Amino acid sequence: MNPFIVSLLYDAIPVATSPLPAVSGFQFWFSTAVFFFTFVLVATEKIHKTTAVLLGAVLMLCVLLPGPGHKTSRKDHPAGEKTAVTAVDTPRLSPMDQAILEKYEKSDVFARYVNFDVIFTLAGMMVIVNILSKTGLFQYVAIKSVKFAGGRPVPSMVLLVIATAVLSAFLDNVTTILLVAPVSFVVASSMKMNPIPFLLAETMASNIGGTSTLIGDPPNLIIGSAVGLDFMAFLCNLAPFILFLLGVFCACLYFYYRKRMFVTVEQRAHIMEMNENSAITDASTLKRAGTVMSLTLVGFILHGFAGIQPCVIAMGGAALCLLVCKVNVEEIFEKLEWGTLFFFIGLFIVVEGATYSGLIGKVGMLFEFTRGWDPIFIILAVMWCCAAIVMVVNNVSFTAVVVSLVMVYLQSGSGMEAFGGNLPLQHLFWWGIALAVCLAGNFTAVGAAANLLSVGIAEQNGHKLSFVDFLKFGVPVSFGSMVLASAYIAVRYWLFRA
């Protein structure tokens, strides 16, 4: 359900504590089958993930989800979900709020069920990044890092990891890997070394660095948009820990590889001869797009104070970048990751169908076994459950589901008992989930989109990166990250009470 409409009715309709199916038996089981079948297709990659979720979305819209003109009432929805209802059902709403609800009743299905804040934030940042990528900026940063390390392999790896993590905090992880990986292959080739350790380390770093901000990793964007956590909230609560985690990761890389990687003086000299300035292909566009990117990041930092949605900041930055940079607009839009955008659109609808049918509510009732537990044990248990599931399910698609489940749980009896009325504690819950779904994406090759891309890039360059090879690198990194993340959440709870 549209988050704005849901929030509008929080004070108008009492919350029930036992979510029940909202539809007939056939529709409930149909939506259940569509939901699970869609996620099986996404996890197994029998067909493209975007095709899978769009197919599931169409089935949900045709059979289950109401469209314009449908009059909804409380008996049509899960008892635990506050939804749009007619003016007759909401006598306490003001005339203005009733008008909003009437307008919602006439909205098309995509406006009802898709979180366009996420869609347009992603699209806007894609435009800016596509323009910047044509200037050679990111290749410049990578080459400069390697030369700063003096052409030595282990310091070069560490600096490339740091550069990747920093870039991933503000760019899409997939884009970061696309930009940094080619340089890593050039560097490894010059050193006559296997590029796979470089590629794996950068992939892990992209998922670690992306955890630190609202826009760094799609799961964070889903959580932030659904819960109302802004850019500064993520930056203040997650970035300090991620910096610490990145330091630990770099230290582990250094001590593990320092006696395993060697280069000759001639090979180092060849690296030092690389000209980073030659990577810059369009200095004028770099200055203009870089300025716009800086202004956009400032906008993200201030959007919570100004009350402006992230999508407005991102699309404003994209429009300004297209205006001031001399680029082919049609070409820029052709290179947008349309598959990713449509994947999100279909995913939102599939999850909304499962919520509307009452499936999410019934699954959310499984949390009832935690009644009486200390909140920190609930948070840690959910974090590790999320981590285990992300091992086999893409973290973006799983995040959309777990957000709905946790929101249902927080409105249930056991959820109100453990977290009710304590907003900082609820936020700590969300920080724990964000850390789990992002960091656990490093477990396997299917855990995050950047992982799958790295496998593909390796194969394109003649290097096989098997599932087992990725697992050997990913399991210790992810397990260690989860242990430290759990300790961070526990310390915040016990010492600072969130």
C-alpha positions as CSV (number, residue, x, y, z in Angstrom):
1,M,0.0,0.0,0.0
2,N,1.1,3.5,-0.7
3,P,3.1,4.5,2.4
4,F,1.6,8.0,2.4
5,I,-1.9,6.7,2.5
6,V,-1.0,4.2,5.2
7,S,0.5,6.9,7.4
8,L,-2.5,9.2,6.8
9,L,-4.7,6.6,8.4
10,Y,-2.6,5.7,11.4
11,D,-4.7,7.9,13.7
12,A,-8.0,7.0,12.1
13,I,-8.2,3.3,12.4
14,P,-7.4,1.2,15.4
15,V,-4.6,-1.5,15.0
16,A,-5.6,-5.1,15.3
17,T,-3.1,-7.5,16.7
18,S,-3.9,-10.6,14.6
19,P,-3.5,-10.1,10.8
20,L,-5.9,-12.4,9.0
21,P,-6.3,-13.2,5.3
22,A,-8.2,-10.5,3.5
23,V,-9.5,-12.4,0.5
24,S,-11.2,-15.6,-0.4
25,G,-9.5,-19.0,-0.2
26,F,-8.7,-19.2,-3.9
27,Q,-7.3,-15.7,-4.1
28,F,-5.2,-16.3,-1.0
29,W,-3.7,-19.5,-2.2
30,F,-3.2,-18.1,-5.7
31,S,-1.3,-15.1,-4.4
32,T,0.8,-17.4,-2.1
33,A,1.7,-19.6,-5.1
34,V,2.5,-16.6,-7.3
35,F,4.7,-15.0,-4.5
36,F,6.8,-18.1,-3.8
37,F,7.0,-19.2,-7.4
38,T,8.3,-15.7,-8.3
39,F,11.0,-15.8,-5.7
40,V,12.0,-19.3,-6.7
41,L,12.5,-18.1,-10.3
42,V,14.5,-15.1,-9.0
43,A,16.7,-17.3,-6.8
44,T,17.3,-20.0,-9.3
45,E,17.7,-17.6,-12.3
46,K,15.8,-20.0,-14.6
47,I,14.6,-16.9,-16.3
48,H,15.8,-13.3,-15.9
49,K,14.8,-11.9,-12.5
50,T,13.1,-8.9,-14.1
51,T,10.9,-11.2,-16.3
52,A,10.1,-13.2,-13.2
53,V,8.9,-10.3,-11.1
54,L,7.0,-8.6,-13.9
55,L,5.1,-11.9,-14.6
56,G,4.3,-12.2,-10.9
57,A,3.2,-8.6,-10.8
58,V,0.8,-9.0,-13.8
59,L,-0.8,-12.1,-12.2
60,M,-1.3,-10.2,-8.9
61,L,-2.9,-7.2,-10.7
62,C,-5.2,-9.4,-12.8
63,V,-6.4,-11.7,-10.1
64,L,-6.0,-10.0,-6.7
65,L,-5.1,-6.3,-6.3
66,P,-7.9,-3.8,-6.9
67,G,-7.6,-1.1,-9.4
68,P,-9.3,2.3,-9.9
69,G,-13.0,2.5,-9.0
70,H,-12.8,-0.3,-6.5
71,K,-14.3,0.8,-3.2
72,T,-12.2,-0.6,-0.4
73,S,-13.2,-1.1,3.2
74,R,-11.6,-2.7,6.2
75,K,-13.1,-6.0,5.6
76,D,-11.3,-6.2,2.3
77,H,-7.8,-5.9,3.9
78,P,-5.8,-7.6,6.5
79,A,-6.9,-6.6,10.0
80,G,-3.4,-5.5,10.9
81,E,-2.9,-3.3,7.9
82,K,-4.2,0.3,7.8
83,T,-5.4,0.9,4.3
84,A,-7.2,3.4,2.2
85,V,-11.0,3.4,2.9
86,T,-14.0,5.5,1.9
87,A,-15.1,8.6,3.8
88,V,-17.9,6.6,5.4
89,D,-15.4,4.3,7.1
90,T,-13.2,7.2,8.3
91,P,-15.5,9.8,10.0
92,R,-12.6,11.2,11.9
93,L,-10.6,12.3,8.8
94,S,-10.7,15.9,7.8
95,P,-12.3,16.9,4.5
96,M,-8.9,17.4,3.0
97,D,-7.8,13.9,4.0
98,Q,-11.0,12.5,2.7
99,A,-10.3,14.2,-0.6
100,I,-6.9,12.6,-0.7
101,L,-8.4,9.2,-0.2
102,E,-10.9,9.7,-2.9
103,K,-8.2,10.7,-5.3
104,Y,-6.3,7.6,-4.2
105,E,-9.3,5.5,-5.1
106,K,-9.1,6.7,-8.7
107,S,-5.3,6.2,-9.0
108,D,-4.0,3.7,-11.5
109,V,-2.6,0.4,-10.1
110,F,1.1,1.4,-10.5
111,A,0.5,4.6,-8.5
112,R,-1.1,2.6,-5.8
113,Y,1.3,-0.2,-5.4
114,V,4.8,0.9,-6.5
115,N,7.1,3.0,-4.3
116,F,8.2,5.6,-6.9
117,D,10.4,7.3,-4.4
118,V,12.8,4.4,-4.8
119,I,12.3,4.1,-8.5
120,F,13.0,7.8,-9.3
121,T,15.9,8.0,-6.8
122,L,17.6,5.1,-8.6
123,A,16.8,6.6,-12.0
124,G,18.1,10.0,-11.1
125,M,21.4,8.7,-9.7
126,M,21.8,6.5,-12.8
127,V,21.6,9.5,-15.0
128,I,24.3,11.4,-13.0
129,V,26.6,8.4,-12.8
130,N,26.3,7.6,-16.5
131,I,27.4,11.2,-17.3
132,L,30.3,11.0,-14.9
133,S,31.4,7.6,-16.1
134,K,32.0,9.0,-19.6
135,T,34.6,11.4,-18.2
136,G,37.0,8.8,-16.9
137,L,36.8,10.0,-13.3
138,F,36.5,6.6,-11.7
139,Q,39.3,5.1,-13.8
140,Y,41.5,8.1,-12.7
141,V,40.7,7.4,-9.1
142,A,41.7,3.7,-9.5
143,I,44.9,4.3,-11.3
144,K,45.9,7.1,-8.8
145,S,45.3,4.7,-5.9
146,V,47.6,2.0,-7.4
147,K,50.3,4.5,-8.1
148,F,50.0,6.0,-4.6
149,A,50.7,2.4,-3.4
150,G,54.0,2.5,-5.4
151,G,52.9,-0.4,-7.6
152,R,53.1,-2.9,-4.8
153,P,50.4,-5.5,-5.0
154,V,49.0,-5.7,-1.5
155,P,48.9,-1.9,-0.8
156,S,47.4,-1.5,-4.3
157,M,44.7,-4.0,-3.4
158,V,43.9,-2.2,-0.2
159,L,43.7,1.2,-1.8
160,L,41.5,-0.1,-4.6
161,V,39.3,-1.7,-1.9
162,I,39.0,1.7,-0.1
163,A,38.3,3.5,-3.4
164,T,35.6,1.0,-4.3
165,A,34.0,1.2,-0.8
166,V,33.9,5.0,-0.9
167,L,32.5,5.1,-4.4
168,S,29.9,2.5,-3.5
169,A,28.6,4.7,-0.7
170,F,27.3,7.2,-3.3
171,L,27.0,5.1,-6.4
172,D,25.1,1.9,-7.2
173,N,27.2,-1.2,-6.4
174,V,26.8,-2.6,-9.9
175,T,28.0,0.6,-11.5
176,T,31.0,0.8,-9.1
177,I,32.1,-2.7,-10.1
178,L,31.6,-2.0,-13.8
179,L,33.9,1.1,-13.5
180,V,36.6,-0.3,-11.2
181,A,36.9,-3.9,-12.3
182,P,38.5,-3.2,-15.8
183,V,41.3,-1.2,-14.1
184,S,41.9,-4.0,-11.7
185,F,42.4,-6.4,-14.6
186,V,44.9,-4.0,-16.2
187,V,46.8,-3.6,-12.9
188,A,46.9,-7.4,-12.3
189,S,48.0,-8.0,-15.9
190,S,50.8,-5.5,-15.5
191,M,51.9,-7.2,-12.3
192,K,51.5,-10.7,-14.0
193,M,49.2,-11.7,-11.1
194,N,45.8,-13.4,-10.9
195,P,43.1,-10.7,-11.0
196,I,40.5,-12.8,-9.1
197,P,41.7,-11.8,-5.6
198,F,41.5,-8.1,-6.6
199,L,38.0,-8.6,-8.1
200,L,36.7,-10.5,-5.1
201,A,38.1,-8.0,-2.6
202,E,36.5,-5.1,-4.5
203,T,33.2,-6.9,-4.7
204,M,33.1,-7.4,-1.0
205,A,34.1,-3.7,-0.5
206,S,31.3,-2.5,-2.7
207,N,28.7,-4.3,-0.5
208,I,30.4,-3.1,2.7
209,G,30.7,0.5,1.5
210,G,27.2,0.6,0.1
211,T,25.8,-0.2,3.6
212,S,26.9,3.2,4.9
213,T,24.4,5.5,3.2
214,L,20.7,5.6,2.1
215,I,21.7,5.6,-1.6
216,G,24.7,3.2,-1.4
217,D,22.8,-0.1,-1.6
218,P,19.2,-0.7,-2.8
219,P,18.2,-2.5,0.4
220,N,18.9,0.7,2.4
221,L,16.8,2.7,-0.1
222,I,13.9,0.3,0.4
223,I,14.2,0.4,4.2
224,G,14.6,4.2,4.3
225,S,11.7,4.9,2.1
226,A,9.3,2.5,3.9
227,V,10.3,3.5,7.4
228,G,11.0,7.2,6.9
229,L,14.8,7.2,7.7
230,D,16.7,9.9,5.8
231,F,20.2,10.2,4.4
232,M,21.7,11.7,7.6
233,A,20.1,8.9,9.7
234,F,21.9,6.3,7.7
235,L,25.1,8.3,7.6
236,C,25.2,8.9,11.4
237,N,24.1,5.4,12.5
238,L,25.8,3.1,10.0
239,A,28.8,5.0,8.4
240,P,31.0,5.0,11.6
241,F,30.6,1.3,12.0
242,I,31.2,0.7,8.3
243,L,34.4,2.7,8.5
244,F,35.6,0.5,11.3
245,L,34.5,-2.7,9.5
246,L,36.3,-1.5,6.3
247,G,39.5,-1.0,8.4
248,V,39.2,-4.5,9.7
249,F,38.6,-5.9,6.2
250,C,41.7,-4.0,4.8
251,A,43.8,-5.2,7.7
252,C,42.8,-8.8,7.1
253,L,43.6,-8.5,3.4
254,Y,47.0,-7.0,4.1
255,F,48.0,-9.7,6.6
256,Y,46.6,-12.6,4.4
257,Y,48.2,-11.5,1.1
258,R,51.4,-9.8,2.2
259,K,53.4,-13.1,1.9
260,R,51.4,-14.4,-1.1
261,M,51.8,-11.5,-3.6
262,F,55.1,-10.5,-5.1
263,V,56.2,-8.4,-8.1
264,T,59.5,-7.6,-9.6
265,V,61.0,-4.1,-9.8
266,E,60.4,-4.1,-13.5
267,Q,56.7,-4.9,-13.0
268,R,56.4,-2.1,-10.4
269,A,58.1,0.3,-12.8
270,H,55.5,-0.6,-15.5
271,I,52.7,0.2,-13.1
272,M,54.2,3.6,-12.1
273,E,54.4,4.5,-15.8
274,M,50.6,4.4,-16.1
275,N,49.3,7.9,-16.7
276,E,46.1,8.6,-14.7
277,N,45.6,11.9,-16.5
278,S,45.1,10.1,-19.7
279,A,42.0,8.4,-18.2
280,I,40.2,11.8,-18.1
281,T,38.5,12.0,-21.5
282,D,36.3,15.0,-20.9
283,A,37.5,17.5,-18.4
284,S,34.8,20.1,-19.0
285,T,32.0,17.6,-18.5
286,L,33.8,16.3,-15.4
287,K,33.9,19.7,-13.8
288,R,30.2,20.3,-14.5
289,A,28.9,16.9,-13.6
290,G,31.2,16.7,-10.6
291,T,29.7,20.0,-9.3
292,V,26.2,18.7,-9.8
293,M,27.0,15.4,-8.1
294,S,28.4,17.4,-5.1
295,L,25.3,19.6,-4.9
296,T,23.1,16.4,-5.1
297,L,25.0,14.8,-2.2
298,V,24.5,18.0,-0.2
299,G,20.8,17.8,-1.1
300,F,20.7,14.2,0.3
301,I,22.3,15.3,3.5
302,L,19.8,18.2,3.9
303,H,16.7,16.6,2.5
304,G,15.5,15.4,5.9
305,F,15.7,18.9,7.3
306,A,14.1,20.5,4.3
307,G,11.3,17.9,4.1
308,I,12.1,17.0,0.5
309,Q,11.9,13.4,-0.7
310,P,15.1,11.7,-1.9
311,C,13.6,11.2,-5.4
312,V,13.1,14.9,-5.8
313,I,16.8,15.5,-5.0
314,A,18.0,12.7,-7.3
315,M,15.8,13.8,-10.2
316,G,16.6,17.4,-9.7
317,G,20.3,16.5,-9.9
318,A,19.7,14.5,-13.0
319,A,17.8,17.3,-14.7
320,L,20.5,19.9,-13.8
321,C,23.3,17.5,-15.0
322,L,21.5,17.0,-18.3
323,L,21.1,20.8,-18.6
324,V,24.7,21.9,-17.9
325,C,26.6,19.0,-19.5
326,K,26.9,18.8,-23.3
327,V,25.8,15.2,-23.6
328,N,23.4,13.2,-25.9
329,V,20.3,13.0,-23.7
330,E,18.9,10.1,-25.7
331,E,22.1,8.2,-25.4
332,I,22.2,8.7,-21.6
333,F,18.7,7.4,-21.2
334,E,19.4,4.4,-23.4
335,K,22.2,3.4,-21.0
336,L,20.0,3.5,-17.9
337,E,19.6,0.1,-16.1
338,W,16.0,-0.3,-17.2
339,G,16.1,-3.9,-16.1
340,T,16.9,-2.9,-12.6
341,L,14.1,-0.2,-12.5
342,F,11.5,-2.6,-13.8
343,F,12.7,-5.3,-11.4
344,F,11.8,-2.9,-8.6
345,I,8.5,-2.0,-10.1
346,G,7.5,-5.7,-10.4
347,L,8.9,-6.6,-7.0
348,F,6.9,-3.9,-5.2
349,I,3.7,-5.2,-6.8
350,V,4.4,-8.8,-6.0
351,V,5.1,-8.0,-2.3
352,E,2.0,-5.8,-2.1
353,G,-0.1,-8.6,-3.4
354,A,1.2,-10.9,-0.7
355,T,0.5,-8.2,1.9
356,Y,-3.0,-7.5,0.6
357,S,-3.9,-11.2,0.6
358,G,-2.9,-11.6,4.2
359,L,0.1,-13.9,3.5
360,I,2.6,-11.4,4.9
361,G,0.4,-11.1,8.0
362,K,0.2,-14.8,8.5
363,V,4.0,-15.2,8.1
364,G,4.5,-12.3,10.4
365,M,2.6,-14.1,13.1
366,L,5.5,-16.5,13.3
367,F,7.2,-13.8,15.3
368,E,4.8,-14.5,18.2
369,F,7.2,-17.1,19.5
370,T,9.4,-14.2,20.6
371,R,6.9,-12.9,23.1
372,G,8.6,-12.2,26.3
373,W,12.1,-12.0,24.8
374,D,14.4,-9.1,25.4
375,P,14.3,-6.8,22.4
376,I,18.0,-7.2,21.7
377,F,17.6,-11.0,21.3
378,I,14.8,-10.5,18.9
379,I,16.9,-8.0,16.8
380,L,19.9,-10.4,16.7
381,A,17.7,-13.4,15.9
382,V,16.1,-11.6,13.0
383,M,19.5,-10.3,11.8
384,W,21.0,-13.8,11.6
385,C,17.8,-15.2,10.0
386,C,18.0,-12.5,7.3
387,A,21.7,-13.3,6.8
388,A,21.0,-17.0,6.3
389,I,18.2,-16.3,3.8
390,V,20.3,-13.8,1.8
391,M,22.8,-16.6,1.3
392,V,20.4,-18.1,-1.3
393,V,18.1,-15.2,-2.2
394,N,19.1,-11.8,-3.7
395,N,19.2,-9.3,-0.9
396,V,17.2,-6.7,-2.8
397,S,14.2,-8.9,-3.4
398,F,14.4,-10.3,0.2
399,T,14.6,-6.8,1.7
400,A,11.2,-5.8,0.2
401,V,9.7,-8.9,1.9
402,V,11.4,-8.5,5.3
403,V,10.4,-4.9,5.6
404,S,6.7,-5.8,5.2
405,L,7.1,-8.7,7.7
406,V,8.8,-6.5,10.3
407,M,6.2,-3.7,9.9
408,V,3.4,-6.2,10.5
409,Y,5.3,-7.6,13.5
410,L,5.8,-4.2,15.1
411,Q,2.0,-3.7,15.0
412,S,1.3,-7.2,16.5
413,G,0.9,-8.0,20.2
414,S,4.4,-9.3,20.8
415,G,5.9,-6.4,18.7
416,M,4.0,-3.8,20.7
417,E,5.1,-5.5,23.9
418,A,8.8,-5.4,23.0
419,F,9.1,-2.3,20.9
420,G,5.9,-0.3,21.2
421,G,6.4,3.4,22.0
422,N,10.2,3.2,21.8
423,L,11.1,4.8,18.5
424,P,14.9,4.6,19.1
425,L,14.6,0.9,19.8
426,Q,12.5,0.4,16.6
427,H,15.2,2.3,14.6
428,L,17.9,0.1,16.1
429,F,15.9,-2.9,14.8
430,W,16.0,-1.4,11.3
431,W,19.7,-0.6,11.5
432,G,20.3,-4.3,12.4
433,I,18.2,-5.4,9.4
434,A,20.0,-3.0,7.1
435,L,23.4,-4.3,8.2
436,A,22.3,-8.0,7.9
437,V,20.8,-7.8,4.4
438,C,23.7,-5.7,3.0
439,L,26.7,-7.4,4.6
440,A,25.3,-10.9,4.2
441,G,25.1,-10.3,0.5
442,N,28.8,-11.2,0.4
443,F,28.1,-14.8,1.5
444,T,27.5,-16.3,-2.0
445,A,27.7,-15.3,-5.7
446,V,23.9,-14.9,-5.7
447,G,23.6,-12.8,-2.6
448,A,23.9,-9.4,-4.3
449,A,23.7,-8.1,-7.9
450,A,27.4,-6.9,-7.7
451,N,28.5,-10.5,-7.0
452,L,26.8,-11.9,-10.1
453,L,28.3,-9.1,-12.2
454,S,31.8,-9.9,-10.9
455,V,31.4,-13.5,-11.8
456,G,30.3,-12.4,-15.3
457,I,33.2,-10.0,-15.7
458,A,35.7,-12.7,-14.7
459,E,34.4,-15.1,-17.3
460,Q,34.4,-12.4,-20.0
461,N,38.1,-11.9,-19.2
462,G,39.0,-15.6,-19.4
463,H,39.0,-16.3,-15.6
464,K,36.6,-18.8,-14.1
465,L,35.1,-17.7,-10.8
466,S,33.0,-20.6,-9.6
467,F,30.3,-20.6,-6.9
468,V,32.7,-22.5,-4.6
469,D,35.6,-20.1,-5.2
470,F,33.3,-17.2,-4.3
471,L,32.1,-19.1,-1.2
472,K,35.6,-19.6,0.1
473,F,36.2,-15.8,0.0
474,G,32.7,-14.7,0.9
475,V,31.9,-16.9,3.9
476,P,34.7,-15.6,6.2
477,V,34.1,-12.0,5.2
478,S,30.4,-12.2,5.7
479,F,30.5,-14.2,8.9
480,G,33.1,-11.9,10.4
481,S,31.1,-8.8,9.3
482,M,27.9,-10.3,10.9
483,V,29.7,-11.0,14.2
484,L,31.0,-7.4,14.3
485,A,27.6,-6.0,13.2
486,S,25.9,-8.0,16.0
487,A,28.4,-6.7,18.5
488,Y,27.8,-3.1,17.3
489,I,24.0,-3.5,17.7
490,A,24.3,-5.2,21.1
491,V,26.7,-2.5,22.4
492,R,24.3,0.3,21.3
493,Y,21.5,-1.5,23.0
494,W,23.2,-2.4,26.3
495,L,25.2,0.8,26.8
496,F,23.1,3.5,25.0
497,R,19.7,1.9,24.8
498,A,19.7,2.4,20.9
